[in-house]
Amino acid sequence: MGKKQKHCDPNDPADARRGDNWDHVGFDPEHRLVVTVVPGKRTVQNTEALVEDFKARTGGRSMNLITTDEYHPYRQAILKAYGRCVVAPPTGRPGRPPGPHWMAPPNLLYATVHKTREKGRVVKVETRVVFGRRRDVEAALKASPVSRHVNTAFVERHNGTDRNRNARKVRKTYCFSKDWDVHEAVTYYTMYSYNFCWPVRTLRARDSHGRWHDCTAAMSAGFTNHVWSLREWLTFPSIQR
C-alpha cells in the first residue's frame, strides 16, 4: 500500500509501512476459528509475535498438530515458543563450551507444506515433518475430525473468505488500502468479527426437527450459543469484570 513492494527502499524508514502487508493468521481448522492475527510485513518479528500470541490465547498447551507453509522463520518461532532452552554441562575439556540451544519437546508435532507452481498453477504438493515423529503426525491426522492430510487448505480458504468481506484485500482493484493504520484496523475488524458474526456453511447442523441452524466459529468452539449481530460484537466489553 502507498506503493508497490518492488518500489520500496529498505533503507528508507518511510517505506517501512508501505508496500506488502501480510496477514499472519493462527487458525483452528476444527472450529473454523481465527485464534490470532498479526498484520504487517512478513518478518521474523511478526512471525514470532503470531506464535507467541497464539500460545498465550490457547493457554500455553501444545497443539495436536501445527502446520504451516515452508516459510523458514516459523520453525524457530515455534521452537522458541514451545521448546526449552538447554545449556550443556561443562565437559572439563579445553576450548569454548557449546552454547545454549533450543530443544523441541517430544509432544510437539509440526509439519510444513511446500507447493511447486508452474505458470501460476500448483503442480506438486510436498509435506515434511519438522518436529516429532512421522508416525505420531499420522496418528494425529487419523484422530483429526477435519482432515487426513497435512495441509494449509483451511487457512487459505479463510483468506478467500476474508478477501470477500474486506474489499481492501481484493487483488487488482482500486479499493486497495492507501493507509497502513486503517488497513490494519479493518483487518482486525473483519478477522475477529468473523468468529462471532459470520455463519459458516460447513458448520451448520440440523435440530431434532430436521431444521437447519446457522453456526459461527465461536458457537462451534463453545464461546457462545447464538449468532451475534455486529452491534452486539462491537459493544461487548473487551474486559470482563
Secondary structure, DSSP 8 states (H G I E B T S, - for coil): --S-GGG--TT-GGGGGSS--EEEEEEETTTTEEEEEEEE---HHHHHHHHHHHHHHTTT---S-EEEES-THHHHHHHHHHSEEE-----SSSS-----EEE--TT--EEEEEEEEETTEEEEEEEEEEES-HHHHHHHHHH-SS-SS---HHHHHHHHHHHHH-GGGSSS-TT--S-HHHHHHHHHHHHHHHHHH---GGG-EE-TTS-EE---HHHHTTS-SS---HHHHHHS-SS--
